[in-house]
Amino acid sequence: MPHALDCLRSVYQTLGKSLLLAMVVTLSIGVVYGQVDRAGLNGTVTDATGALVTNAHVEVVSRDTDFTRAAETGPAGVYSITELPIGTYDLRISKAGFRTLDVKGIQLFVGQIRTLDAQLQVGGVSQEVVVQSSAAALETNNANVAGVLEHQQLSDIPVNGRNWATLEMLAPGAINSGDGGQQSIRFMGRGRDDNNFTFDGIDATGVQEQSQKADARLNISLEAIAEFRVDSAVYTAESGGSGGAQVSAVSKSGTNQLHGAAYEFLRNSAVDARSPFDPPQIPPFRMNQFGASLGGPILKNRTFFFVNYEGIRQSLTNTQIAFVPNAAFRAQVLATSPALKPLLDGWPTGQTPVINNSITDQYTSAGVNSVREDSGTVRLDHKFTDRTTMYVRYNIDDALIHRPFDNVGAIETEPIRPSNLAVQLTHIFSPNILNEVKAGMNRSAFHHPVTGSAPVAVSSVPGFDDLNDNQLDLEVGTTISGIDNLTVIRGRHTFKMGADIERVRLNNSSVGIPITTISFNSPGDFINNQIDSVSVDAQLGVGGMRRTLWMGYGQDTFKVRPGLTLNLGLRYEYYSVMKEVLGRIAVVDFACGGFCPAGTPMYSPDRNNFAPRVSLAWAPGGGSGKTVIRSGFGIYFAPNQNDDFSDPHESTAGRFSLSSADVPNLSYPLTPFLGLLQSEGASPKGIDVHRRDGYYENWNLMVGRQLPHSFIAEVGYVGSEGHKLFGGRQVNLKDPITGKRPLPQFGQFQIKYNDSNSNFHSLQASLERSFTSGWLWQTHYMWSHTIADGTVGTGETAQVENASCRACDRSSANFDVRHNITMNSVYQLPIGPGRGHWNMQGVAGKLLAGWQVSGIVSARTGLPINILVTRKASDMLDGNSRNQRPDRVPGVALYPANQTINNWLNPAAFAVPAKGTWGNLGRNAARGPGYWETDTALEKSTPIGERVNLTFRAEAFNLFNHPNFANPAANISSTSSFGVITSILNTGAVGTGTPRRLQLMLRAEF
């Protein structure tokens, strides 16, 4: 599709410049990200003969707040009411000479533009025709691949840990590779850092990277979310700032009725199942998750409030398995190289010998993981007049996490304090012109100190786990945002435009204290104290990184005729060059002969980011049928996670390295060799100074059908290509003939280039039923293949094996999954008052009524395994021993005949390549175990008087206790661990992939 991009860019360029000028003139400013936090309603009004009805009065009224909006049908009989708060509405259409039509109970979900065509009957205005709205509604306005989780799902579906981000996996196109958190869910061949999160339209993503918020489960409390939407692909020009999915949460607000709730979730390991790797006594676990909310009117029909508090107190003992030196090996080391005793002491003493291994013991330990987290949300809504409304919402989370950093004794402590603010003012100038202004702040305060188990970090001793020394990572990021969106309705056209700004402020240091790392190529080298390489990272001062993201868009939703809607949009995005406030960066470039002069920008800006979007939705039969065909194409730029631009600042730290290729007798202690360390600048970290912004092209063709019993089915093709994606590459390698480096003052180092590519193709199918008559159902299936040449997205770089052969790394992407399915459902048993059957009274009615079951089923095939081999730098022609793969032995199967978790891969299928050659095995050549899990909940609600309802719920996560294993160790040089699976997918307390966990809930609400 690259040629399509060039053509579309040329067509749209003139239009784009005019559009941007118009936006500047109107002084529209806003955030970088999509503002999909409202809903809309449109349709065509006709009479009994099919003639268009003009100048009909259309009015919608919110059932919760009496909020009212009005419009009139234009010359084409079309009405459009946009920017409606989500909720349930009643619609009234009237005109002289016709009976008034009342449509009751229209449910509008976040991001939904619902089409409701109407036919008026001849008669008096005082005569009313009342109909009940259907919950099932085909998407007839765009080609978005999207999913919405409504209130019933947010409140009733079992979510292990109640992390709002876990709900992403229920959206179409989602792939969960791990624990179901922000770091493990990707969409349609794109990386996790390509996803964009918003809360009430304000950026809610980790400012430095996704991991800043991934560990804070309550950075947005589920109790504070009214609805949740994921636009997976082919979304309109209104959304952007990211190449991946747009994940939008909308906060709850008060209504004219006072509502409140108090709740607690309780877990205890006494009723939990063991992991296959746990000792006979299951590791202790305790968790209390509790909170309360209250919402209602301050002034009826005018001012409303909502507040929520939620807390977590959790303690988990993790079973950890490590491979450590046995007593015989320790004795041999101490006899041969007694100076290594401080390093040996960093490894704990193992308890179990490893079969067929003379040097390694298995060490099993119990590491304590504790969590203290408190989250609060407050929201105020006010209606100044019928035309002007406003709300303010603030959210803050304070967490402290203490846990093992690795399997051999290092401990990390994480204080995390994210907060988020949104302020929005909406004004209706006329029924056809509406403007919303929004400002917000997103802050991620995250620190990561590690207490190590050794005086220096020790890596790459085949057969043994690595050791860590003390570390300190400091990160405080803030984004300040504003939004102005203008909507103008003209006949069949709904125009929407805006211009967006976001200021990024990131203060960080990845090396808060000095770090020294040494590596050994083999156990024999360790015994003889023959170090392969040493690297020293000096302390790095806190950098003040700043940049601004500028964006604008224009979009036309054109009702060509009833049943046919065309969307045309253009988005422009410009990301300013990242700068450090005091100029403390070191830009490396071969054209400069090393570091460039002070004041050199990190990279050149990319000002050509025009992103056209076009989509078509056609309902044969003029919209009265039950089939919709949708198709679209769009280009989506990605600014990269801000962490990627810290490299030039990190290059200002003193870095030093030394390898055995330079000093053959390199050994520990390092004191005699400190004077020989090469100054790194000798390992600078760089960004290609000519980088361009990465982008994706998305396209689809979908067919939807409304089925009996309120079901909607859809099947179709979704494709994507990624271009100019971030990928790390080792540079300044040795010339194979001369043995010299292009920049002799440096060793090899990494530069991040935007020259990676990916492609994705999929067949997708879904079956959905909104909550109707006590039953909700959603199923999403995807058959897909993602191919990449070393990177999964703009934020997940990967090292190539051979820097001179990028194509050699083209393969299935790291998180390619061929088959993926998720199902979720909520079902109220049809017993008791208002549920259809056996409307018993008294004690029998209280016992039999109010029962509900809900659950999630998710499954996928296995993830790729990239098989590696440890090699000496001196064995490689270019001196680069990183990320090396072995040779494939012809005729030998990859997998053993009797595959088990202790024997997943066949070591006989691989061989160490000859000196001076690269391995011929392709990247990601094997596959790991698949995954499936069933989570379910059974609850009983009992009314206490007229206003209070008491609910008790029992939840089971991984009900059938199916073991979901992680991928095995895959370095053939580690003979004791190669092909051995030593862990389940998720060793934590919450999320997906754990053993069976039981949870109880008690909730009182009024």
C-alpha positions, -999 to 999 in steps of 0.1 A, spaced: 0 0 0 29 25 0 19 38 -35 -16 45 -22 -1 67 5 18 88 -20 -12 93 -42 -35 102 -14 -10 125 1 -7 145 -31 -45 147 -35 -51 158 1 -21 182 5 -38 213 -8 -70 206 11 -49 199 42 -31 233 41 -65 251 37 -80 231 65 -51 239 89 -53 276 81 -90 276 89 -83 259 122 -57 284 131 -81 313 123 -108 298 145 -82 294 173 -92 258 179 -68 240 202 -69 206 217 -52 174 228 -34 151 205 -56 122 210 -91 112 199 -120 127 219 -145 99 215 -164 104 248 -198 114 235 -225 100 213 -249 112 186 -282 105 169 -293 110 133 -318 98 108 -341 106 79 -378 114 84 -404 104 58 -442 101 55 -462 70 47 -455 74 10 -418 77 14 -416 114 8 -391 134 28 -405 155 57 -388 188 61 -388 212 90 -400 185 115 -391 193 151 -368 167 167 -362 166 204 -342 142 226 -345 141 264 -321 124 288 -339 101 312 -312 106 339 -309 144 339 -337 158 318 -310 173 295 -327 183 263 -315 189 227 -335 199 197 -331 200 159 -351 203 127 -350 182 96 -335 199 66 -344 199 29 -333 163 27 -355 152 57 -323 146 77 -317 154 113 -285 152 133 -279 157 170 -242 153 180 -221 155 212 -247 139 234 -237 126 268 -240 88 269 -271 73 284 -307 66 277 -329 90 258 -365 95 246 -369 109 211 -399 130 200 -406 140 163 -435 163 155 -448 184 126 -482 200 118 -504 176 99 -487 145 113 -491 124 145 -463 130 170 -438 101 171 -423 92 205 -395 66 206 -387 55 241 -355 41 257 -329 48 231 -296 37 245 -266 57 232 -231 42 239 -198 60 240 -185 69 205 -218 57 189 -235 77 162 -269 59 160 -292 61 130 -329 61 137 -350 67 107 -386 76 113 -419 75 94 -447 99 104 -484 92 100 -509 117 89 -530 130 118 -531 157 145 -500 167 164 -518 159 197 -521 123 185 -491 103 196 -475 71 183 -453 56 210 -428 29 202 -400 12 222 -365 15 209 -347 -17 200 -314 -23 218 -298 -39 187 -285 -13 163 -263 -20 132 -234 5 127 -245 24 96 -224 56 99 -188 45 95 -164 16 90 -148 16 125 -137 -18 138 -148 -11 174 -162 -26 206 -182 -10 234 -185 -24 270 -217 -11 285 -226 -6 321 -238 -41 326 -205 -55 316 -184 -31 336 -203 -39 368 -210 -76 364 -183 -93 343 -156 -109 365 -123 -91 361 -93 -105 381 -79 -75 399 -105 -51 386 -80 -35 362 -99 -14 337 -72 -21 310 -80 -58 311 -113 -51 294 -94 -42 262 -91 -79 255 -128 -81 249 -126 -57 219 -124 -69 183 -88 -75 171 -73 -76 206 -45 -101 214 -35 -107 250 0 -121 253 3 -121 291 -15 -109 322 -42 -88 305 -27 -54 315 -16 -24 295 17 -40 286 3 -72 272 -26 -63 249 -20 -54 213 -44 -48 184 -41 -62 148 -4 -65 144 6 -32 161 26 -28 193 14 -22 228 29 13 228 9 22 197 -23 21 218 -37 54 231 -58 57 263 -81 86 271 -103 93 300 -132 117 292 -112 125 260 -80 135 279 -48 116 275 -45 88 301 -15 70 287 18 66 306 38 98 296 72 81 293 59 47 283 30 24 290 46 6 319 43 38 340 7 30 346 5 -7 339 12 -17 376 -14 8 390 -46 -11 387 -67 19 400 -53 47 379 -89 46 367 -113 28 390 -138 5 373 -164 20 396 -158 55 381 -163 43 345 -197 47 329 -187 31 296 -157 19 278 -149 18 241 -121 5 219 -117 17 183 -94 -10 170 -89 1 134 -102 23 106 -115 50 129 -123 85 117 -102 117 115 -114 129 148 -91 104 165 -53 102 162 -20 108 179 -14 70 178 -12 43 152 -28 16 173 -62 12 191 -80 42 206 -91 31 241 -117 55 256 -132 55 291 -160 78 301 -165 87 338 -198 84 356 -218 115 365 -246 123 389 -283 122 379 -315 136 393 -317 106 417 -293 101 446 -274 68 441 -246 53 462 -228 21 468 -203 5 492 -185 -27 482 -156 -51 491 -139 -78 471 -121 -105 492 -95 -131 482 -76 -156 502 -51 -183 491 -69 -209 512 -94 -214 484 -70 -209 455 -54 -236 433 -16 -243 430 5 -235 401 24 -265 386 55 -249 399 43 -241 434 55 -261 464 29 -285 481 19 -256 503 3 -229 481 20 -195 486 1 -173 509 -21 -145 494 -44 -119 509 -63 -92 491 -90 -67 501 -103 -44 474 -130 -20 488 -146 13 481 -177 35 480 -193 59 455 -221 85 457 -238 105 430 -268 127 427 -282 162 422 -270 194 439 -296 214 420 -322 193 403 -320 194 365 -290 217 367 -260 206 389 -249 171 396 -220 154 415 -203 120 416 -175 108 439 -157 75 442 -130 60 464 -114 26 459 -85 10 478 -64 -22 476 -44 -40 503 -27 -70 489 1 -94 498 13 -123 477 41 -148 481 54 -158 447 71 -191 439 102 -184 420 126 -208 402 162 -200 394 192 -219 382 223 -213 404 257 -228 408 258 -261 428 282 -269 456 307 -287 434 309 -257 409 312 -232 438 341 -253 452 358 -254 418 354 -216 414 368 -208 448 397 -232 443 405 -217 409 395 -181 412 388 -172 449 384 -135 439 350 -144 425 335 -152 460 315 -119 462 298 -128 429 292 -164 439 276 -152 471 251 -133 450 235 -166 440 216 -183 467 222 -219 475 200 -243 454 179 -271 468 174 -295 439 200 -309 415 193 -304 378 191 -337 360 219 -344 335 237 -312 347 269 -314 368 271 -277 377 236 -264 383 211 -266 411 175 -254 410 166 -227 436 130 -223 446 121 -193 467 91 -174 480 92 -137 472 67 -114 488 48 -90 465 28 -63 484 5 -36 471 -10 -6 488 -32 15 465 -58 43 470 -77 59 442 -103 88 442 -125 104 415 -147 134 417 -169 149 390 -192 180 389 -216 187 360 -235 220 357 -260 233 332 -257 271 330 -285 274 304 -302 251 279 -273 259 255 -243 259 278 -231 230 300 -198 222 318 -182 195 338 -150 191 358 -135 157 367 -104 149 387 -88 115 393 -58 105 414 -42 72 424 -15 66 450 3 33 450 33 16 466 44 -18 452 71 -39 467 82 -71 450 111 -93 439 130 -79 408 144 -112 397 146 -148 408 178 -146 428 173 -119 455 170 -84 440 141 -64 453 123 -35 437 101 -8 452 77 13 430 60 44 443 34 53 416 12 84 416 -8 90 384 -35 118 382 -58 131 355 -79 162 352 -106 171 326 -126 203 322 -151 207 294 -175 235 283 -201 229 256 -221 256 239 -249 253 214 -249 283 191 -279 270 172 -295 236 165 -270 232 137 -238 247 153 -221 233 185 -187 239 200 -169 221 228 -138 233 246 -118 210 268 -86 212 288 -68 186 308 -37 173 325 -22 138 327 6 131 351 26 100 357 50 99 387 69 67 387 101 57 405 119 23 403 147 17 428 162 -19 429 182 -34 457 205 -59 441 221 -92 454 256 -87 440 283 -59 440 281 -58 402 255 -71 377 265 -104 362 249 -115 329 253 -142 303 268 -170 323 252 -200 304 233 -222 328 228 -197 356 203 -168 362 217 -133 359 226 -112 390 215 -76 395 232 -48 415 216 -17 428 196 4 403 175 35 403 151 47 376 133 81 380 104 92 359 79 121 363 59 129 332 31 154 326 10 163 295 -10 195 294 -38 194 269 -67 214 254 -95 206 229 -118 226 208 -142 208 185 -167 226 162 -196 208 147 -217 223 119 -247 206 104 -258 216 68 -285 194 52 -271 160 46 -236 170 59 -223 169 94 -190 188 95 -166 185 124 -132 201 127 -107 209 154 -70 217 160 -51 201 188 -21 208 210 -4 188 237 27 199 257 48 170 269 71 175 300 92 145 310 118 146 338 136 113 339 169 95 346 173 58 337 206 57 357 200 73 390 231 55 404 261 40 387 257 5 372 285 -20 364 277 -51 344 301 -80 335 294 -110 313 310 -144 308 306 -166 278 307 -200 295 308 -217 329 344 -225 321 352 -189 316 336 -181 349 357 -207 367 388 -192 352 377 -157 358 378 -148 321 354 -119 316 340 -114 281 329 -78 285 325 -50 311 302 -20 308 299 8 333 271 33 333 279 64 354 252 83 372 229 103 349 214 135 361 176 141 357 169 153 322 141 178 314 127 165 281 101 187 263 82 186 231 48 198 216 24 179 195 3 199 170 -27 184 152 -57 193 132 -85 175 115 -116 180 94 -143 155 88 -176 154 67 -202 128 75 -224 128 43 -258 112 43 -258 105 5 -293 90 8 -311 69 34 -290 38 40 -258 53 24 -233 73 45 -199 86 33 -172 98 56 -144 119 43 -117 132 66 -82 145 67 -59 148 98 -26 165 101 -1 158 128 32 175 136 54 164 165 81 189 174 116 177 180 122 166 216 145 190 234 162 190 268 156 222 287 193 228 294 206 213 262 221 183 280 220 159 250 247 143 229 237 136 193 257 109 176 260 108 138 285 92 115 285 124 94 297 143 124 325 117 130 310 109 164 291 133 186 278 164 168 285 200 181 265 212 210 231 226 200 225 200 172 189 189 173 182 152 181 167 147 146 151 166 118 113 172 121 88 155 98 62 180 86 45 159 60 21 139 82 -11 141 63 -35 113 72 -66 109 50 -95 88 62 -124 76 40 -152 51 48 -185 40 34 -215 24 51 -243 11 28 -275 -5 40 -292 -20 9 -329 -12 8 -325 24 18 -317 16 54 -349 -3 61 -331 -37 56 -311 -57 81 -278 -58 63 -250 -33 63 -218 -33 42 -189 -12 55 -155 -4 41 -128 21 48 -92 31 45 -71 54 67 -35 64 75 -25 67 112 7 83 123 25 75 156 47 99 175 66 70 194 66 67 231 85 96 247 110 72 263 125 65 229 138 101 228 157 100 261 186 82 244 206 114 234 203 126 270 214 93 283 245 96 260 257 125 281 264 101 311 298 87 314 298 53 298 327 29 297 333 -5 283 359 -32 277 359 -66 260 381 -96 259 387 -88 223 407 -58 235 420 -72 268 424 -110 267 431 -113 305 400 -93 316 390 -106 351 374 -97 384 380 -76 405 380 -49 379 404 -25 397 435 -32 375 415 -26 344 396 6 352 422 27 335 417 7 303 380 12 301 370 29 268 350 60 273 316 54 258 305 79 245 319 44 237 285 31 238 263 62 230 226 57 225 213 74 194 183 82 172 187 84 135 190 121 128 171 116 96 142 97 112 107 100 99 75 94 119 61 59 117 26 53 103 1 25 96 -23 21 68 -55 3 78 -83 -9 56 -113 -32 59 -144 -47 43 -172 -58 67 -207 -72 63 -231 -69 92 -265 -85 97 -292 -80 122 -305 -114 134 -335 -125 154 -336 -121 192 -316 -88 191 -284 -104 178 -260 -87 154 -235 -106 134 -205 -93 114 -178 -108 94 -151 -93 73 -115 -87 63 -92 -62 81 -57 -55 69 -28 -32 80 7 -22 70 32 -5 92 60 17 77 89 36 92 85 18 125 112 21 152 138 -7 152 171 -8 171 203 -17 153 238 -22 165 262 1 146 299 10 145 307 -27 140 341 -40 130 350 -42 94 353 -80 87 385 -74 67 403 -47 86 389 -53 120 385 -16 125 354 4 135 341 34 115 343 55 147 374 41 164 368 62 196 336 42 203 327 6 207 295 -8 191 263 10 201 227 11 192 209 36 170 171 35 166 160 38 130 126 43 116 131 18 88 111 -13 100 80 -26 84 51 -49 92 20 -62 76 -12 -78 90 -41 -96 74 -71 -111 92 -105 -126 89 -127 -114 117 -162 -124 129 -184 -112 158 -218 -120 173 -232 -95 198 -264 -88 217 -268 -57 239 -283 -62 273 -319 -70 265 -345 -89 285 -318 -98 310 -292 -112 285 -260 -98 270 -236 -116 247 -204 -107 228 -181 -129 208 -151 -119 187 -130 -142 167 -99 -134 146 -78 -155 122 -47 -135 114 -10 -134 106 15 -106 114 48 -103 96 76 -79 107 113 -75 103 122 -71 139 98 -48 156 61 -51 166 53 -14 168 67 21 172 77 15 208 90 -21 209 123 -22 192 143 -54 185 179 -61 177 186 -77 143 210 -106 141 230 -94 112 231 -56 108 239 -59 71 209 -81 64 177 -66 78 156 -89 55 171 -119 73 149 -110 103 117 -108 84 94 -134 100 62 -138 120 61 -109 145 70 -114 181 34 -115 191 18 -130 161 -12 -152 170 -30 -172 143 -63 -178 161 -78 -157 189 -113 -157 204 -130 -140 233 -166 -144 246 -184 -126 274 -219 -127 286 -243 -116 314 -275 -136 320 -302 -129 345 -322 -159 354 -358 -152 344 -372 -158 379 -388 -132 401 -405 -98 397 -398 -81 364 -380 -111 350 -408 -129 333 -415 -161 354 -425 -172 388 -432 -138 403 -433 -151 438 -437 -129 469 -424 -133 504 -395 -155 515 -397 -178 484 -395 -148 461 -365 -134 479 -347 -167 477 -354 -176 441 -353 -141 425 -323 -120 417 -299 -146 404 -274 -138 376 -245 -156 360 -217 -139 339 -184 -148 325 -155 -145 300 -140 -172 278 -107 -164 261 -84 -185 240 -55 -182 216 -28 -202 199 8 -201 209 33 -172 206 65 -174 186 98 -185 202 130 -168 191 158 -194 195 192 -179 204 228 -189 210 254 -172 231 286 -163 211 318 -145 217 323 -111 201 356 -125 187 336 -152 169 317 -127 148 331 -110 117 317 -76 128 322 -82 166 284 -81 173 274 -111 194 240 -98 204 208 -116 195 225 -144 176 206 -174 163 220 -209 158 221 -230 127 192 -253 119 202 -290 117 186 -304 85 161 -333 89 157 -330 126 124 -320 141 120 -287 160 100 -304 187 107 -337 205 84 -367 198 71 -366 234 68 -329 240 64 -318 277 70 -286 296 105 -300 305 112 -309 269 94 -284 247 121 -279 221 145 -305 205 181 -294 212 194 -318 185 177 -296 159 201 -267 165 239 -262 163 264 -235 171 274 -217 138 310 -219 126 332 -191 137 329 -161 114 293 -170 102 258 -161 112 232 -187 121 208 -197 94 178 -203 116 150 -178 110 137 -155 136 107 -167 157 110 -202 142 92 -221 169 59 -217 188 51 -218 225 20 -232 244 -14 -218 237 -37 -202 262 -73 -206 273 -92 -195 303 -128 -194 316 -138 -168 342 -172 -169 357 -194 -153 384 -226 -162 402 -244 -135 421 -276 -130 441 -293 -96 445 -318 -91 473 -338 -59 478 -338 -45 514 -368 -23 516 -376 -1 486 -344 17 481 -315 -6 491 -302 -36 472 -277 -61 486 -256 -82 461 -234 -111 469 -212 -125 442 -188 -154 440 -162 -153 412 -139 -180 398 -110 -170 376 -96 -198 354 -125 -219 366 -112 -252 352 -76 -245 365 -61 -250 331 -23 -244 333 -13 -216 309 24 -219 305 49 -192 294 73 -199 266 104 -220 275 139 -208 278 153 -207 243 191 -202 244 208 -234 232 240 -224 251 221 -228 284 219 -266 281 203 -270 316 174 -248 308 169 -249 270 134 -259 261 123 -260 297 92 -242 308 97 -229 344 68 -206 348 31 -200 340 21 -171 319 12 -150 349 29 -155 383 12 -125 398 -19 -123 419 -42 -108 394 -49 -106 357 -52 -134 332 -31 -166 330 -30 -174 368 -41 -207 384 -77 -209 396 -85 -180 419 -118 -175 439 -131 -141 449 -161 -130 470 -179 -97 467 -205 -80 489 -221 -48 476 -248 -26 490 -263 1 468 -293 25 468 
